[in-house]
Amino acid sequence: MPLLKSDGLDLGYGYMWWLVENTNDYRLKNAYSAQGALGQNITIYPEIDVVLAFKTKSDYRRRNSIQTQMNIMKKAVEIYNPN
């Protein structure tokens, strides 16, 4: 399984999904992500009942780098407030 630790999350690849691994943050436990063309992304955070989805549009020449995707995935759990 390839890992993307240098991008800020420890991700492993399995069964067509990117799996968050080796995290101590309860919000990221069991999280998984589908990452598509031009940086489109769906990430599921089962422990906090959150789904993050973002897309791009090639007509506008928009693209999300892997670093941008990782930053958005981390930011989604940082802003989570159960209260």
ZAMARGU-4260 file (C-alpha; in steps of 0.2 Angstrom, whole numbers, plus 5000, padded with zeros to 4 digits):
<rodrens>
0) 5000/5000/5000 | 5008/5017/4995 | 5008/5030/5009 | 5006/5049/5007 | 5013/5054/5024
5) 5023/5069/5016 | 5006/5076/5011 | 5000/5078/5029 | 4990/5062/5031 | 4995/5044/5032
10) 4985/5036/5018 | 4985/5019/5012 | 4977/5012/4996 | 4965/4998/4996 | 4950/4992/4987
15) 4949/5007/4976 | 4949/5019/4992 | 4962/5029/5001 | 4961/5024/5019 | 4967/5035/5033
20) 4979/5025/5044 | 4990/5028/5060 | 4980/5042/5067 | 4977/5047/5085 | 4963/5059/5080
25) 4947/5051/5084 | 4938/5061/5070 | 4950/5053/5057 | 4948/5035/5063 | 4941/5024/5050
30) 4940/5038/5037 | 4942/5034/5019 | 4942/5044/5003 | 4939/5042/4984 | 4950/5054/4974
35) 4947/5057/4956 | 4952/5066/4941 | 4958/5084/4943 | 4957/5083/4962 | 4939/5078/4964
40) 4936/5070/4981 | 4923/5062/4992 | 4929/5058/5010 | 4919/5049/5023 | 4922/5052/5041
45) 4912/5038/5050 | 4917/5043/5068 | 4909/5060/5066 | 4895/5057/5053 | 4902/5068/5040
50) 4904/5067/5022 | 4915/5079/5012 | 4913/5081/4993 | 4922/5093/4982 | 4923/5093/4963
55) 4932/5103/4949 | 4927/5108/4932 | 4940/5105/4918 | 4931/5118/4907 | 4937/5131/4919
60) 4954/5123/4920 | 4952/5120/4938 | 4962/5107/4947 | 4966/5103/4965 | 4983/5097/4969
65) 4986/5082/4981 | 4992/5094/4994 | 4976/5105/4992 | 4965/5089/4994 | 4975/5084/5010
70) 4973/5102/5017 | 4954/5102/5014 | 4952/5084/5021 | 4962/5090/5037 | 4952/5106/5038
75) 4935/5097/5038 | 4939/5088/5054 | 4947/5104/5062 | 4931/5114/5060 | 4920/5100/5066
80) 4912/5105/5083 | 4900/5092/5090 | 4891/5105/5101
</rodrens>
